[in-house]
Amino acid sequence: MRRFPSLISRCRLQVAGLLFVPLSFLLAGCDTAETLPPLAPVKGKVTLDGAPLTAGHVALHPEKPDPSAKVPLSAGVIDSSGNYEIFTGGKPGAPLMKYKVVVAPSMVPVQGGGGGPPMVPQKYMSEGGTPLSVEVVQTPKDGQYDLQLSK
């Protein structure tokens, strides 16, 4: 008989734990949202030698980082059509400033075969080596955030 109440107690703890984890992420996101500077939408298309890059990640690294600012990384995922959208602290957009742009391959195999994720040339994969840069502005021109990579 004593096992039954202890089983119920363990189940209650597990349920409480399952509810706590998502709640803690939500609360952490609320705290971050209050400290974020104004964000502007950043969306574009990534191409490699003129063809859409079908998987990967885009990250924006401030050209002149402020060590006292606690702004999370601005980054996004490249979809199967080559499109990406940047998020900062779980919110769409990035702070207004100039950035070095890093493009990294996806570590997850691409659906439908194809032999793995598309290759991203090494020069685009590090903040110190990438030739790509963008300036995030409040009202960008069409295609301002499109990224054209070459081998």
N, C-alpha and C positions, 0 to 999 in steps of 0.2 A: 503494500500500500504506500509506503514512503516514496517509492520510485515515481509514482504518478504525479504527485505534487512537484517533485524536482524537475520532471520533464516539462510540466507546464511553466515552471519558472524559467527554464532554459529557453523555451519557445518565446516567452514574453521578452526576454533579454535580446534574442535574435531579432524579433520584430522591432523592438526599440532601436537596435543598432541599424537595421535597414532604413528606418525612418530618419535617424540622426545623420547618416552619411549624406543623403541628398540635401537635407536641410542645412548642413554645414557648408556645402558648396553654394547654396543659394545665399546664405548669409555672407559668405566670403565675397561673392559676386556683388552684393549690395554695397559692401564696404568699398570695394574697388571702384564701383560706379561713382561713388561720391567724390573720389579723389582724382578721377580721370579729367584731363583737360578736354576742351571741346574737340569733338571728332568730326572729320569730314569723310563722306563715302569714298571708298577706293575699290574700284572694280575694273578688271581688264581681261585681256586675253594674252596667253603665253604661246609663242610660236618658236619652233626650232627649225631654222632654214626654211621658213615660210609655211611649215605644216604645224597644226596645233599640237602642243605638248599635252598628252592625254592623261597625265598623272603627275603628282608631285606636290611641293609646298613652296609658297612664296613668303619670305620674311623681310620686314622693313627694319633696318638698323639706323638709328639717327646718325647723321654725319657729325653732329656736334652734341654728343650725349651730355645730359645734365646729371651728374652723379647724385645730386640731392633729390631729383625727381624719382618717384617710385611708380613709374608707368610700366605696365606689363608690355611684353613684346607684341608688336603688331604683326599678325601673320594670317595666312589663309591657305586653303587647299585648292589645288588645280583639279577641275573636273574633267570628264572624258571628252569634252569639247574644247578644252584648253582655257576655259574661263576660270577666273578666281575672284574672290572677294576677301578683303582684309577685315579682321576683327581685332579689337584691342580690349582686353579684360572682359571678353564675352559680349562686347557691344560692337556693332558694325561700324567700321571706319578706323581712321588713324589720326593722331594729332597733327596739326598743321606745322610742317617743317620739311627739311630736305633729308632724304634717306639714301643709303646704299641698299640695293636690293639683292637678296640671296635667293637663288632658286635651287631647291634640293629635290632629288628623285624620291619617289614613293618607295617605302620599304615593303609595301603590300603588292603581290602580283596583280597584274591587270586582268580583269575578267575576260573570258572568251579566248584564252590562249595568248598568242602573240609572243611567248617566250620571256615574259617578265616585264617589269616596268620600263618605260622609255628612259634612255640614257640622257643625262644632263651633263654637258661638258664641265669638267673640273673647275674651270675658271669662274663659273657662276655660283659655286657652292661655298665660298667663304667670303666673309665680310671684307677682309683685306685684299682679296683678289678680284672681286666682281667688278666688271666695267659698268654695270647697270646702276642707275640712280634715278630717283623721282623726287619731285617736290609735291607734297600733298597741299592742295589749295581748296578753298571753300567751293569754288565753281570751276571745275576742270573742263578742258576742251574735250571733245569726242576723241577717244583713243589715247588720251594723255597717259593713262596707266597701262597701255599695252606694252608687253615686254617681248622684244625680238632677240632671240638667242641664235647663235651660229656656232657651227663646229669648228 
